[in-house]
Amino acid sequence: MATSNDKIQFRGADEKRASQRLSEMRLGGINISELAREGLKEKLREVLSNEERVELHQQYLDGELDEGVAKVLIGDLLEDIEREREAVGKAETLSTDGVFQNE
Amino acid sequence: MGSDEIRHPVLVDTDALISVANTSLWPTAVGNLNLTTTNVCIHELKRHTREKSEYAPDGSRQKWIYDGSVAALEPFEGNANTAFTTINSVPRPHGPDAGEQSLEQELEQHPESYTFVVLMDQRGRESISRTFEERDQYGVAVAPSYLLYLLHKNGNCSKQEFCEACGELLEGEGWTSYSAIQAIWQEIPIDCSSYLDGSLLP
């Protein structure tokens, strides 16, 4: 289980050797920490169910989930909602002439 | 057809029609809105009614698509109804995204005719919005939930009916409509808490 300690430890001897091997092949090496961070983020998002995403979004709205964590877990959803809000905001400024039958 | 085609300011694609036609507000939409779609979208709805089974289990995606397609086709098929019109796409797009493409093509050819283009697919909406910006500035691409909101805004349904239909849309389309419905609830604060289960609420 992950703790509040910043450091996340993996038990992955083969993965470590694999990344070292790839790093040796490249002139500039590879940034293993960066890859691990990005990989973990991707995996966390991947394993989240839709229901969990909804629940996390609710926690975020209630102020029970801080922005950093929300961005990692449901950042794409927050961006989607923001884009939708802009569209709805714009739609509200437009004329509804011809939209309704009773006009 | 041809010059007789009526273009209403709301242009709707196949999946958006299916999603709204599956809510209890569809008869209200049929009685109050003017909607336009393309012959390509009508063809897609007809294909769904042939290929998806009427007897698919309740609650399955198949059943949702079948029922929605049947309900959506009805108002477009009556000749007397000028509130629901179909435009012929020339040239006619083909392939899996043909419906969406036909909307984009129609908008490029007649940008002045449309204010709202309603699509289920979010990337499709982004693409349509870009077309609006390039051609016209005036219109916007919105999600199907905005159609429900238009009915509420025009006084065609109560707040309760609006909220419940949003709930139906959320349950039927799941994740696809979540961000769109959240956006409406946040942008135009409508309190649905008395009508919906907590898990569906903003």
Boltz contact constraints between the chains, C-beta under 6 A:
constraints:
  - contact:
      token1: [A, 50]
      token2: [B, 174]
      max_distance: 6.0
  - contact:
      token1: [A, 50]
      token2: [B, 175]
      max_distance: 6.0
  - contact:
      token1: [A, 80]
      token2: [B, 179]
      max_distance: 6.0
  - contact:
      token1: [A, 81]
      token2: [B, 179]
      max_distance: 6.0
  - contact:
      token1: [A, 81]
      token2: [B, 182]
      max_distance: 6.0
  - contact:
      token1: [A, 81]
      token2: [B, 183]
      max_distance: 6.0
  - contact:
      token1: [A, 84]
      token2: [B, 179]
      max_distance: 6.0
  - contact:
      token1: [A, 84]
      token2: [B, 180]
      max_distance: 6.0
  - contact:
      token1: [A, 84]
      token2: [B, 183]
      max_distance: 6.0
  - contact:
      token1: [A, 85]
      token2: [B, 183]
      max_distance: 6.0
  - contact:
      token1: [A, 85]
      token2: [B, 186]
      max_distance: 6.0
  - contact:
      token1: [A, 85]
      token2: [B, 187]
      max_distance: 6.0
  - contact:
      token1: [A, 87]
      token2: [B, 140]
      max_distance: 6.0
  - contact:
      token1: [A, 87]
      token2: [B, 142]
      max_distance: 6.0
  - contact:
      token1: [A, 88]
      token2: [B, 183]
      max_distance: 6.0
  - contact:
      token1: [A, 88]
      token2: [B, 184]
      max_distance: 6.0
  - contact:
      token1: [A, 88]
      token2: [B, 187]
      max_distance: 6.0
  - contact:
      token1: [A, 89]
      token2: [B, 187]
      max_distance: 6.0
  - contact:
      token1: [A, 90]
      token2: [B, 140]
      max_distance: 6.0
  - contact:
      token1: [A, 91]
      token2: [B, 140]
      max_distance: 6.0
  - contact:
      token1: [A, 91]
      token2: [B, 142]
      max_distance: 6.0
  - contact:
      token1: [A, 94]
      token2: [B, 115]
      max_distance: 6.0
  - contact:
      token1: [A, 98]
      token2: [B, 8]
      max_distance: 6.0
  - contact:
      token1: [A, 98]
      token2: [B, 9]
      max_distance: 6.0
  - contact:
      token1: [A, 99]
      token2: [B, 9]
      max_distance: 6.0
  - contact:
      token1: [A, 99]
      token2: [B, 10]
      max_distance: 6.0
  - contact:
      token1: [A, 100]
      token2: [B, 32]
      max_distance: 6.0
  - contact:
      token1: [A, 100]
      token2: [B, 154]
      max_distance: 6.0
  - contact:
      token1: [A, 101]
      token2: [B, 32]
      max_distance: 6.0
  - contact:
      token1: [A, 101]
      token2: [B, 34]
      max_distance: 6.0
  - contact:
      token1: [A, 101]
      token2: [B, 83]
      max_distance: 6.0
